[in-house]
Amino acid sequence: LMDRSWQSVVQRMHDQIAHQATHDELTGLLNRKEFERRLKLKVSESKLVDSQHIAMLADLDQFRVVNASAGHEAGDRLLQNVAELLKQVLPDNAEVARVGPDDFAILVPRCDSGRGHELANKLKRAVAEHNTGWLTRRLRVTMSVGVVAVNRDSSSIWDVFNRLEVACDAAKEEGDRIRSFEVDDTDLSRRSKAVAQVQELEKALDTDRIELHGHLIKPLHASDETGAHYEVLSRIRADDGSTIPPDDFVPAAEAYGRIHMLDERVIDRTLALLAASGGKGIDKLAVNISGRTFNRPRFVEFLRQKLEEYEVSPSLLCLEITESAAMADLSRCADVLRELRYLGCSLSLDDFGTGLSSFGYLKHLPVDFLKIDGSFVREIDRSRSDYGLVKTMHETARLLGKRTIAEYAESDAIIDALDEIGIDYVQGYGVEKPRPLSKILGE
């Protein structure tokens, strides 16, 4: 009898541990890992028997307000009540999970798109009409829902989640709405591609697949520099071995708030390589910094700590910020640039000329280099207007005691025209193609 009793206790403990491994502790719903496992099965099934299921991602629109105004206990009670609502409204065979702080994922097997949209509406109405009593407060929330069909065209669970997040974000932006992902929806397809690019970047950061290349910035005239000047460029090495250029992931990283992660990794890797090589043969390495990273409160402190950690001279580092980022908040930009200059770094204003409405702001920016935007350079050998504009920019820079760099120097004819104007440095495939930074520093 005791053996059977002990076995019963052990079985209950085993069941409890198994339940905790697959369920969210607060709401009792499935957790994300278990939901992904079940979704993966449905994605495989839809390919084998050509079936269709509906996946939904539901986001509580005012959850942060509830937490801030009524406290986390009220927020927890709200999540528990919403979880109960979802189970009541949805069919018995629906899989329901909490996959984020205020995000719920739903999978309805063998469901067509019309029925899926109907259920999404039902969910929204139930949540909107529900009140959660907490002390003397009455808390109301609404829900935005993204809806995606899971069928033979679904390539993977990551494809499904990508589309769910894109559709839900679009519904949230439109304000308490439902948005279904359709392949021919240009806006959502564009968003989906951006999300996929951000996910690729995050994977590359996690698995250390960010590769750094150096692009030579060559002086056209006699220089007092004792080493070479390179711009650091980042690339992602994809799973299939191909290289993904920055134009394919940097805009998405900026749009989705991940660019600081990339910028900080590039700075860290650049300084590590400099430290390992001793900076031999290098005068400067220029690193591009996004305006979003540049304006983060602790950016200068982060850079100072990294320079101290790797024991690299700040004079070897040149930080590039775009003209548009500088002009967005001129006063703050000037303050940060002064801090960086005090630190000992060189500074460069990238894409110069795109804000050509006024040169007056340049007096307030303590930068060393002006990098002339390539749109003015690529046809300078056959465009009198571009030649004149570049000449004006160079002469303005000279008056302010700054040196000029012209990018997109793609041919001897362009380089000759830039030399004639007096441009200080040129950069482009006509000078040299980018090379792995580790090889450059190892030479």
C-alpha positions as CSV (number, residue, x, y, z in Angstrom):
1,L,0.0,0.0,0.0
2,M,2.8,2.3,0.9
3,D,4.6,1.5,-2.4
4,R,1.4,2.4,-4.3
5,S,1.0,5.6,-2.3
6,W,4.7,6.6,-3.0
7,Q,4.3,5.8,-6.7
8,S,1.2,8.1,-6.7
9,V,3.2,10.9,-5.1
10,V,6.1,10.5,-7.5
11,Q,3.6,10.5,-10.5
12,R,2.0,13.7,-9.2
13,M,5.4,15.3,-8.9
14,H,6.3,14.1,-12.4
15,D,3.0,15.5,-13.8
16,Q,3.5,18.8,-12.0
17,I,7.1,19.2,-13.3
18,A,5.9,18.3,-16.8
19,H,3.1,20.8,-16.6
20,Q,5.4,23.6,-15.4
21,A,7.8,22.9,-18.3
22,T,5.1,23.5,-20.8
23,H,2.8,26.1,-19.2
24,D,3.0,29.7,-18.2
25,E,3.1,30.0,-14.4
26,L,0.9,33.1,-14.1
27,T,-2.0,32.3,-16.5
28,G,-1.8,28.5,-16.7
29,L,-1.8,28.8,-20.6
30,L,0.8,27.1,-22.7
31,N,4.2,28.8,-22.7
32,R,6.0,29.9,-25.9
33,K,8.2,26.9,-26.2
34,E,5.3,24.4,-26.1
35,F,3.2,26.6,-28.4
36,E,6.1,26.6,-31.0
37,R,6.3,22.8,-30.7
38,R,2.6,22.4,-31.4
39,L,2.6,25.0,-34.2
40,K,5.5,23.1,-35.8
41,L,3.4,20.0,-35.9
42,K,0.6,21.9,-37.7
43,V,3.0,23.4,-40.2
44,S,4.2,19.9,-41.1
45,E,0.7,18.5,-41.2
46,S,-0.5,21.3,-43.5
47,K,2.2,20.3,-46.0
48,L,1.4,16.6,-45.8
49,V,-2.4,16.6,-46.1
50,D,-2.9,20.1,-47.6
51,S,-4.9,21.3,-44.5
52,Q,-5.3,24.8,-43.2
53,H,-5.2,26.2,-39.7
54,I,-5.4,29.7,-38.3
55,A,-2.8,31.3,-36.0
56,M,-3.4,34.5,-34.2
57,L,-1.3,36.9,-32.1
58,A,-3.3,39.1,-29.7
59,D,-1.7,42.1,-27.9
60,L,-3.3,44.0,-25.0
61,D,-3.1,47.6,-26.0
62,Q,-3.2,49.4,-22.6
63,F,-1.4,46.8,-20.5
64,R,1.6,49.1,-19.6
65,V,-0.9,51.8,-18.5
66,V,-2.6,49.3,-16.2
67,N,0.8,48.3,-14.7
68,A,1.9,51.9,-14.2
69,S,-1.4,53.3,-12.8
70,A,-2.7,50.3,-10.8
71,G,0.4,48.3,-10.0
72,H,1.7,44.9,-11.1
73,E,-0.7,42.9,-9.0
74,A,-3.6,44.5,-10.9
75,G,-1.7,43.7,-14.2
76,D,-1.3,40.1,-13.1
77,R,-5.0,39.8,-12.3
78,L,-5.9,41.3,-15.6
79,L,-3.7,38.8,-17.5
80,Q,-5.3,35.9,-15.6
81,N,-8.8,37.1,-16.4
82,V,-8.0,37.7,-20.1
83,A,-6.5,34.1,-20.2
84,E,-9.8,32.8,-18.9
85,L,-11.8,34.9,-21.4
86,L,-9.7,33.5,-24.3
87,K,-10.4,29.9,-23.2
88,Q,-14.1,30.6,-22.9
89,V,-14.5,32.3,-26.3
90,L,-12.3,30.0,-28.4
91,P,-13.2,26.5,-29.5
92,D,-12.2,23.6,-27.2
93,N,-9.5,22.4,-29.7
94,A,-7.8,25.8,-29.8
95,E,-4.2,26.0,-28.5
96,V,-3.7,29.2,-26.4
97,A,-0.4,30.4,-25.1
98,R,1.1,33.4,-23.4
99,V,4.2,34.3,-25.5
100,G,5.1,37.7,-24.1
101,P,4.4,40.1,-21.2
102,D,1.0,41.0,-22.8
103,D,0.9,38.8,-25.9
104,F,-1.2,35.7,-26.5
105,A,-0.8,33.3,-29.3
106,I,-3.6,31.1,-30.6
107,L,-3.8,28.2,-32.9
108,V,-7.1,26.9,-34.2
109,P,-6.8,23.6,-36.1
110,R,-8.7,22.9,-39.3
111,C,-10.1,26.5,-39.6
112,D,-10.6,28.6,-42.7
113,S,-9.8,32.3,-43.0
114,G,-13.4,33.5,-42.7
115,R,-13.9,31.5,-39.4
116,G,-10.5,32.8,-38.2
117,H,-11.5,36.4,-38.7
118,E,-14.8,35.8,-37.0
119,L,-13.1,34.3,-33.9
120,A,-10.7,37.3,-33.8
121,N,-13.6,39.7,-33.7
122,K,-15.2,37.6,-31.0
123,L,-12.1,37.8,-28.9
124,K,-11.8,41.6,-29.3
125,R,-15.4,42.1,-28.3
126,A,-15.1,39.9,-25.3
127,V,-12.0,41.7,-24.0
128,A,-13.3,45.2,-24.8
129,E,-16.5,44.4,-22.8
130,H,-14.8,42.9,-19.9
131,N,-14.0,44.8,-16.7
132,T,-11.5,43.7,-14.1
133,G,-12.3,45.0,-10.6
134,W,-9.2,45.9,-8.6
135,L,-9.7,47.8,-5.3
136,T,-11.6,51.0,-6.3
137,R,-10.5,50.9,-9.9
138,R,-12.3,49.7,-13.0
139,L,-9.7,48.7,-15.6
140,R,-10.5,48.5,-19.3
141,V,-8.3,47.3,-22.1
142,T,-8.6,46.6,-25.8
143,M,-6.9,44.0,-28.0
144,S,-5.2,44.2,-31.4
145,V,-5.0,40.9,-33.3
146,G,-2.9,39.7,-36.2
147,V,-4.3,36.7,-38.1
148,V,-2.3,34.3,-40.3
149,A,-3.3,31.2,-42.3
150,V,-1.1,28.2,-41.6
151,N,-1.1,26.1,-44.8
152,R,1.1,24.4,-47.3
153,D,2.7,27.8,-48.2
154,S,4.0,28.3,-44.6
155,S,7.7,27.5,-44.9
156,S,8.4,27.3,-41.1
157,I,7.1,28.3,-37.7
158,W,9.5,31.3,-37.9
159,D,7.7,32.3,-41.1
160,V,4.4,32.1,-39.3
161,F,5.6,34.1,-36.3
162,N,7.2,36.7,-38.5
163,R,3.8,37.2,-40.3
164,L,1.9,37.2,-37.0
165,E,4.1,39.9,-35.5
166,V,3.9,42.0,-38.6
167,A,0.1,41.7,-38.8
168,C,-0.3,42.4,-35.1
169,D,2.0,45.4,-35.2
170,A,0.0,46.8,-38.1
171,A,-3.3,46.2,-36.2
172,K,-1.9,48.0,-33.2
173,E,-0.7,51.0,-35.2
174,E,-4.1,51.3,-36.7
175,G,-5.6,51.3,-33.2
176,D,-7.5,48.4,-31.7
177,R,-7.9,46.5,-35.0
178,I,-7.7,43.1,-36.6
179,R,-5.2,42.7,-39.5
180,S,-4.9,39.5,-41.6
181,F,-1.6,38.8,-43.3
182,E,-2.1,38.4,-47.1
183,V,0.9,37.7,-49.3
184,D,-0.2,40.3,-51.9
185,D,-0.5,43.0,-49.2
186,T,2.5,45.2,-50.2
187,D,2.7,47.0,-46.9
188,L,2.7,43.9,-44.7
189,S,5.1,42.1,-47.1
190,R,7.5,45.0,-46.7
191,R,7.2,44.8,-42.9
192,S,7.6,41.1,-43.0
193,K,10.9,41.4,-44.9
194,A,12.1,44.0,-42.4
195,V,11.2,41.7,-39.4
196,A,13.0,38.8,-41.1
197,Q,16.1,41.0,-41.5
198,V,16.0,42.0,-37.9
199,Q,15.7,38.4,-36.9
200,E,18.7,37.5,-39.1
201,L,20.7,40.3,-37.4
202,E,19.8,39.1,-33.9
203,K,20.8,35.5,-34.9
204,A,24.1,36.8,-36.3
205,L,24.8,38.7,-33.0
206,D,24.0,35.7,-30.9
207,T,26.2,33.4,-33.0
208,D,29.0,35.9,-33.7
209,R,28.4,36.0,-37.4
210,I,29.0,39.7,-37.8
211,E,32.0,40.2,-40.1
212,L,34.0,43.4,-40.3
213,H,35.7,44.7,-43.5
214,G,37.9,47.7,-44.0
215,H,37.5,50.2,-46.9
216,L,40.5,52.3,-47.6
217,I,40.2,56.1,-47.4
218,K,43.1,57.3,-49.5
219,P,44.7,60.7,-49.2
220,L,45.0,62.5,-52.6
221,H,47.8,64.8,-51.4
222,A,50.7,64.9,-49.1
223,S,49.6,63.8,-45.6
224,D,51.2,63.9,-42.2
225,E,49.6,60.6,-41.4
226,T,51.9,57.7,-40.6
227,G,49.4,55.0,-41.3
228,A,46.4,54.1,-43.3
229,H,42.8,55.3,-42.8
230,Y,40.0,52.8,-43.2
231,E,36.2,52.8,-42.8
232,V,34.9,49.8,-40.9
233,L,32.0,48.1,-42.7
234,S,29.8,45.3,-41.2
235,R,28.5,42.3,-43.0
236,I,26.4,39.3,-41.9
237,R,27.5,35.8,-42.7
238,A,24.3,33.9,-43.5
239,D,23.6,30.3,-42.6
240,D,24.2,29.3,-46.2
241,G,27.6,31.0,-46.3
242,S,26.5,34.0,-48.3
243,T,27.3,37.6,-47.2
244,I,24.5,40.0,-46.4
245,P,25.5,43.7,-47.0
246,P,24.5,46.4,-44.5
247,D,22.0,48.0,-46.8
248,D,19.9,44.8,-46.4
249,F,19.7,45.0,-42.6
250,V,20.7,48.3,-41.2
251,P,17.4,50.2,-42.1
252,A,15.4,47.4,-40.5
253,A,17.6,47.5,-37.4
254,E,17.1,51.2,-37.1
255,A,13.3,50.9,-37.6
256,Y,12.9,48.1,-35.0
257,G,15.3,49.6,-32.4
258,R,18.1,47.1,-32.8
259,I,20.7,49.3,-34.3
260,H,22.5,50.1,-31.0
261,M,23.1,46.4,-30.6
262,L,24.9,46.3,-33.9
263,D,26.8,49.5,-33.4
264,E,28.1,48.4,-30.0
265,R,29.2,45.0,-31.3
266,V,31.1,46.7,-34.2
267,I,32.9,49.0,-31.7
268,D,33.7,46.2,-29.4
269,R,35.1,44.0,-32.3
270,T,37.0,46.9,-33.9
271,L,38.7,47.8,-30.6
272,A,39.5,44.1,-29.9
273,L,41.2,43.7,-33.3
274,L,43.1,47.0,-32.8
275,A,44.3,45.8,-29.4
276,A,45.4,42.5,-30.8
277,S,47.4,44.1,-33.6
278,G,48.7,47.0,-31.6
279,G,47.3,49.4,-34.3
280,K,50.4,48.8,-36.4
281,G,50.2,50.6,-39.8
282,I,46.8,52.3,-38.9
283,D,46.3,56.0,-38.6
284,K,42.5,55.8,-38.1
285,L,39.6,53.4,-38.3
286,A,36.3,55.1,-39.0
287,V,33.1,53.5,-37.4
288,N,29.6,54.5,-38.5
289,I,27.3,55.3,-35.6
290,S,23.5,55.5,-36.0
291,G,21.8,58.6,-34.8
292,R,19.8,56.4,-32.4
293,T,22.9,55.0,-30.9
294,F,24.6,58.4,-30.8
295,N,21.7,59.8,-28.8
296,R,21.6,57.0,-26.2
297,P,22.3,58.5,-22.8
298,R,25.3,56.2,-21.9
299,F,26.9,56.0,-25.4
300,V,29.9,58.1,-24.5
301,E,30.4,56.2,-21.3
302,F,30.1,52.8,-23.1
303,L,32.9,54.0,-25.6
304,R,35.1,55.2,-22.8
305,Q,34.8,51.9,-21.0
306,K,35.6,49.9,-24.1
307,L,38.7,52.0,-24.9
308,E,39.9,51.5,-21.4
309,E,39.1,47.7,-21.5
310,Y,41.1,47.2,-24.7
311,E,43.8,49.8,-23.9
312,V,43.4,51.4,-27.3
313,S,44.3,55.0,-28.0
314,P,41.2,57.0,-28.8
315,S,43.2,58.8,-31.5
316,L,42.9,55.6,-33.6
317,L,39.1,55.8,-33.7
318,C,37.1,58.1,-35.9
319,L,33.3,58.2,-35.3
320,E,31.0,58.9,-38.3
321,I,27.5,60.3,-37.8
322,T,25.2,61.2,-40.6
323,E,24.3,64.8,-41.4
324,S,20.6,64.1,-41.0
325,A,21.1,62.7,-37.5
326,A,23.2,65.7,-36.6
327,M,20.6,68.2,-37.8
328,A,17.8,66.4,-36.1
329,D,19.0,67.7,-32.7
330,L,21.8,70.1,-33.4
331,S,22.4,71.2,-29.8
332,R,22.5,67.7,-28.3
333,C,24.6,66.5,-31.2
334,A,27.2,69.3,-30.6
335,D,27.4,68.5,-26.9
336,V,28.0,64.7,-27.6
337,L,30.6,65.5,-30.3
338,R,32.5,67.7,-27.8
339,E,32.5,64.9,-25.3
340,L,33.8,62.5,-27.9
341,R,36.5,65.0,-29.0
342,Y,37.5,65.5,-25.3
343,L,37.8,61.7,-25.1
344,G,40.4,61.9,-27.9
345,C,38.4,60.5,-30.9
346,S,38.3,62.0,-34.4
347,L,34.9,62.9,-35.8
348,S,33.4,62.8,-39.2
349,L,30.1,64.1,-40.7
350,D,28.8,61.4,-43.1
351,D,26.5,62.0,-46.1
352,F,27.5,65.6,-46.2
353,G,25.5,67.7,-48.7
354,T,22.1,65.9,-48.2
355,G,21.1,68.8,-45.9
356,L,22.4,71.5,-48.2
357,S,19.8,74.1,-47.2
358,S,22.3,75.8,-44.9
359,F,25.9,75.4,-44.0
360,G,25.6,77.6,-40.9
361,Y,25.1,74.7,-38.6
362,L,28.7,73.4,-39.4
363,K,30.2,76.2,-37.2
364,H,28.6,74.5,-34.2
365,L,29.8,70.9,-34.9
366,P,33.4,70.1,-33.9
367,V,34.0,67.5,-36.6
368,D,37.3,66.8,-38.3
369,F,36.1,65.4,-41.6
370,L,33.2,66.0,-43.9
371,K,32.4,63.0,-46.1
372,I,30.6,64.2,-49.2
373,D,27.6,62.1,-50.1
374,G,28.1,59.8,-53.1
375,S,25.1,61.1,-54.9
376,F,27.1,64.3,-55.7
377,V,30.3,62.3,-56.6
378,R,29.3,59.4,-58.9
379,E,28.8,61.6,-62.0
380,I,31.2,64.5,-61.1
381,D,33.3,63.7,-64.2
382,R,30.5,64.6,-66.5
383,S,28.1,66.8,-64.6
384,R,29.1,70.5,-64.2
385,S,26.5,71.0,-61.5
386,D,27.8,68.2,-59.4
387,Y,31.3,69.4,-59.9
388,G,30.3,72.9,-58.8
389,L,28.4,71.6,-55.7
390,V,31.3,69.4,-54.6
391,K,33.7,72.3,-55.1
392,T,31.5,74.6,-53.0
393,M,31.3,71.9,-50.2
394,H,35.1,71.5,-50.2
395,E,35.8,75.2,-50.1
396,T,33.3,75.6,-47.2
397,A,35.0,72.8,-45.3
398,R,38.4,74.4,-45.9
399,L,37.1,77.8,-44.5
400,L,36.0,76.0,-41.4
401,G,39.2,74.1,-41.0
402,K,37.8,70.6,-41.9
403,R,39.1,68.0,-44.3
404,T,37.0,66.4,-47.0
405,I,36.4,62.8,-48.0
406,A,34.6,61.9,-51.2
407,E,32.9,58.5,-51.4
408,Y,31.9,56.7,-54.5
409,A,35.2,57.3,-56.2
410,E,34.6,54.5,-58.7
411,S,36.8,55.5,-61.6
412,D,40.1,57.2,-62.5
413,A,38.0,60.0,-64.2
414,I,36.1,60.7,-61.0
415,I,39.3,60.6,-58.9
416,D,41.0,63.1,-61.3
417,A,38.0,65.5,-61.0
418,L,38.1,65.2,-57.2
419,D,41.9,65.8,-57.2
420,E,41.4,68.9,-59.4
421,I,39.0,70.3,-56.8
422,G,41.4,69.7,-54.0
423,I,39.5,67.0,-52.1
424,D,41.6,65.6,-49.3
425,Y,40.6,61.9,-49.4
426,V,38.8,59.5,-51.7
427,Q,37.0,56.3,-51.0
428,G,35.4,53.8,-53.4
429,Y,35.9,50.8,-55.6
430,G,38.1,52.8,-57.9
431,V,40.5,53.1,-55.0
432,E,40.2,49.7,-53.4
433,K,37.5,47.2,-52.6
434,P,36.7,46.4,-49.0
435,R,38.8,43.7,-47.4
436,P,38.4,41.7,-44.1
437,L,39.5,43.9,-41.3
438,S,41.4,41.1,-39.5
439,K,43.6,40.7,-42.6
440,I,44.2,44.4,-42.9
441,L,45.3,44.6,-39.2
442,G,47.3,41.4,-39.5
443,E,49.4,42.7,-42.4
